[in-house]
Amino acid sequence: MIDFSGTLLQWSKLHGRTGLPWQNQKDPYKVWLSEIMLQQTQVATVKERYIEFIQVFPTVRDLARASQDQVMALWAGLGYYTRARNLHACAKMLEEQFDGQFPESAASLVSLPGIGMSTAAAIASFCFGERISILDANVKRLLARFLGVEEDVKKALVHHELWQKAQTLVPRKKEDMPAYTQALMDFGATVCTPKSPKCSNCVFQTSCTAFAQSKVSMIPLQVKKVKNKIVQSEMLFILANQQVLFELRPAKGIWGGLWSLPESSWVEAIEAPSKPLQLSIRDFQGLPVDLLELSYKNAKLLAPRRHVFTHRTLYFQIRIVKLSEKFDLNTNHYQWVNISECEHLGLPTPIRQWVNDYLLS
Ligand code: SF4
């Protein structure tokens, strides 16, 4: 059996990635932040946003003391907003219950909000030298191929077994754990890639089960993707005395916890819509029907815009409702924001783009 960790460590000295701002970090806050950002976002995007985030919130205490709106605004555009809410909740818990310090073992770290086992293992191995393997998507792919695991690695039992096997491959010395963890990440991202892995130059070629059995393209098993749904909605840009009405989205679901324009329910469509939705002000729950009915009918309806999510494509039409004066809703679910201040709100990317375009028009 090949010395897996020794071979990987040797490879990383010559070919590991360099120049990533979160590399060679011992500060658990910075490792944690990079791990969370990298979960669903490309390295190139994270590089810039990570630096920006650290500048605004240099420590976990700074993050804990920020408001949720500040955090969401800084996260806007990165998507998967539950990550930002969990990040904030976790920082607060660390501040309140752990005196602003991260626990040092993966077993304790995993009890914190938004920290899964692989992230906990990354923090514990990078910062505290714990001998524990990460198992993110890149590492799962590498190990499934190397070990010849043909079942669906997303299944809980297969995942659990893969983790147990991963654990047998970690280096003996805890001092090697940070470099090993980084090497696993780098190898999965640059050599054993999802498409066209570089098997001909791979240091594991002679011991890789998938390569020996010509099954590299079949592992990990790809389960068919769900068909992308098409949905339609209408949003209201209600403008009064240079102020715009924004609505807080529910904490769970798409754009959860962000401010957005008041919106009708999403309606499913079979194909890209050729006509706008025909709605009335009654389709916007929570708004005063009597006050808005006439202005709504006379408002200008703009052509729909398209926004593509992972499993859905949204066509949203915006109606510009101009009022002579604001109305009061007596709830913190809505807020009027000066039009020049909109950029400071945590808005979903397509809404931010639309507002920017509107301000420039
Ligand atoms: S030989 Fe190919 S499939 Fe096997 S570990 Fe190397 S890159 Fe991955």
Residues whose N, C-alpha, C, O or C-beta is under 5 A from the ligand:
A	BS01	SF4	L142 R145 F146 V191 C192 P197 K198 C199 C202 F204 Q205 C208 A210 F211 V216
